[in-house]
């Protein structure tokens, strides 16, 4: 039963890997965004890269305590323990899927929050969007932290944080890079779960994640400099982005969870 659920999860993952990420209007949007960027006194991508980098660094230090005020960490951990105990007593599919159902409910809520935030910021323009980057990153990390806890994983390690940053990069990558990030995520996750120590450079990973986010988000923000377009593009692109992050995070953490359940079942 667990193997069947695992195969289903891998099939969903393969579907994600085959899809391309495109900001609304595709190439036409890129042309419009570049024209707007050329008329500005600063490079929008560079500004956003620095803002994302600073915010990502913050969530690995003092920022995490602020994010943790938005959810009950102990309650989520206790719910995972309850679900696991129930599954061990009664090995049924509904017990196995209880964790995922809770995680998906949280995903819907966090995506909604991100959409509203993106719509408001997009309507107000570029400078407001730059100032709002810490909020945007906080929503992303809140969701990733909650997903980890739902599936019984502790996020208070450099490796787990690197795992999450790679999920973010995968969510904005093109098809070819998605394959690469997916393998890197699985490698880090496996190392964590079997207790292997691998060397990582979180500074480089943060730099990479900030650059990837900037590349993806700056186009929508540039279009957001047009008031009506900003209202539409800010909200819709935030919705698409958060939905994609949620899907990838759920698949990756669910796979690790199912491998753990297989061990318990044996």
N, C-alpha and C positions, 0 to 999 in steps of 0.2 A: 504493500500500500504506500509506504513512504517512497519507494523507488519510483512508483507510478507518478506520485506528486512531484518528485524531483525531475523526472523526464518532462512533465508538463511545464514546469518552471523553466527548464532549459530551452524548451521550444519557444516560450514567450521571449526569452532572452535573445534567441536567434532572430526572432522577428524584429526586435529593437535594433539589433546590429545591422540589419539590412536597410533600415530607413535612413534617409538623409534629413539633416536639420536645415531648415531654411527659414529665414526671417520673412515675414509676410511681404508679398510682391516680388520676392526673389531678386533677380538682377536689376529690375527697374528700381527697386528700393535702394540698392547699392549705389546706383548712378545719382539718384536724388540726394542721398546721404553725403556722398563725396562732394557734390556741388555746394551743399550747405557748409560742410566742414572747411572747404577752401575759403569761405568768406569769413570764418571766425578768426579771432586773434590768437587762438591756441589750438593745439591738436587734441581733439576730443578723446581719441583712443588712449593717448598717453596719460591724459588727466584721469581717465577712468581706471587705467591700469594701476596708477599710484594709489588711487582711492580704494580699489579692491585689495591691493596688497596690504595696505595699512589695516583694513578691516579684518582680513583673514589672519593677519598676525595677532590682532586683538583677541580673536576668538580662541586662540591657543593659550592665552594668558588670562588677564583680568576679565575680558569680555564674556567668558564662559559662565561666570557667576551671574551676570546680568541675564543671559539667555535662560539659565536654569530657573529663574524666577517666574518664567512663563509656563512652566509645567511642573507636575509633581513627580520628581525622579523616583522616589521611593515607591510611590503607588504603581508606576509603570513596571518597576522591577518586581514588585510583589505579584502583579497580575501575570507576569511571565512565569514566575515560580508556580503559581496556582495552575496555569494552563499546562505546564510541564508535568506536574504531579498528576493532574487529571488524565493526561495522555498516557502516562506510564501505568495508571490503574486500568484505563479502558482505552485500548488502542483502536480508535475509530477516526474516520476522516474528519468528522465535524470537530473533534477535539484537536486534531492536527491543524485545522484551518482557523481555529479561534484566534490565534496570534495575528495571522494575516488580516483577518476582518477588522481587528482593532487598528492595525497599522494603516489600512486603507481609509478608515474613517478619519483618522488624523490627517492623512494626505489630502483629502477633500477640503478639510477645514483650512489647512495651511495654504493650499492653492488658492482658495477664496480670499484669504488675507492678502496674499501676494498680488492677486489680480486687482483688488481695490487700491492697494498701495501704488501699483504701477499706473493705474488709470489717473489717480490724483497727481502723481509726480509728472507723468507725461504731459498732462494738461498745463502744468506750471512751468515747464521748460528745463533746459540743460543744467543751469546752476543749481536749481532745486534738486535735480536728479543726482548730481554729484554729492550734494550734502546728504542725500538720502541713502547712499551706498551702505553705510553701517546698518541701517534698518533692513535693507534688502538681504545683506549677508546674514544678519541675525535670523531672519525668517527661514532662509535656506538651512542654516546650521541647527536651528530649532527642530526642523523637520527631520534632518539626518540623525540628530541625537535621539529624538523620540523613536524613530524607526529602529535604531540600534537597541534601545531599551526594550521595545516591544518584542524583539527577537532574542533578547537575553545577552546582549553584548555590551561590554563596558567601553565607553569612548574616551576615558581619561588616560590615553597613552599616545605617544607620538605616532606609532604605527597605525592605530585606529583613525587618528586624525588625518594621516596621509591617505588612508583608504577612502575617507570621505571626500577629501580634496580631489582625488582621482575620479570619484563618482561625478563630481561637479564638472570636471574637464570632459569626461565622457559625454555628459548631457549636452554639451555645446559643440562637440567634435563632428567632423564629417564622417562619412561611412568608413573610410580607410583608417582614420585615427581612432574611431570607436573600437575597432578590433584590437588595436594596440593597447588602448586604455583598459579595455575589458580584461585582457590577459594580465596587465599589471595589477589591476584590482584583485583578481583571483589569486595572484601570487602573494600579495600582501596579506589577504584574508587567510590563506592557507598557513602562512608563516605564523600569524597570530594564533590561529586555532590549534596548531600542533606544538606551539611553544618554541619555534625556531627564532633565532635572532638574526635579522637581516639589517644591513646598513641602509639608511635612507637619509636624505638631506632635505629636511622640511623647508628650509629657506628656498631651495631650488623648486620644490613642489609648489610652494606658495607663489613664487614668481611665475611659474608656469600656469597655475590656475588663474591668477590675476590677469595674465596676458590673454588667456582663452576667454575669460568672461568679458574682458574689455572689447575684444574683437567681435564678440557676438552681440553684446548689449549696446555698444556705442551706436550701431546703425539705427536701432529702434529709438534711442535717445535723440539722435540727430533728427530723425523724422518727427520726434516729439517737440522740436523747436517750432513746428507749424502747429498752432493751437488745436485745431480740430483733429489733425493727424495724431498729435500727441495724446489726445484723449483716447483715441482708438488703439494706436500702436502700443502705448505704454501698458494698457490693461491686457490686451490680447497676447502680446509677447511675454508678459510676465506669467500669464496663464499657461501658455505653451511651455515655457521654460520650466516652471515649477512642476507641471504635470510630468514632464520628461525626467526631471530629477527624481520625482517620487516613484516613477515606474522602475527606473534603473536601481534606485536604492532598495526598493521592495524585492526585486529579483535577486540582487546580490546578497542581501541579508537573509532572504528566505532560503537560498541555496545553502548558505553556511548553517542555518538553523536546521534544515532537513538532514544534512550530513551529520549534525550533532544528534538528531533524533534517531538516525539509523544506528549510531553507536550505542545509544541508550536502549534501543530495541533489542540489540544483540546481547 
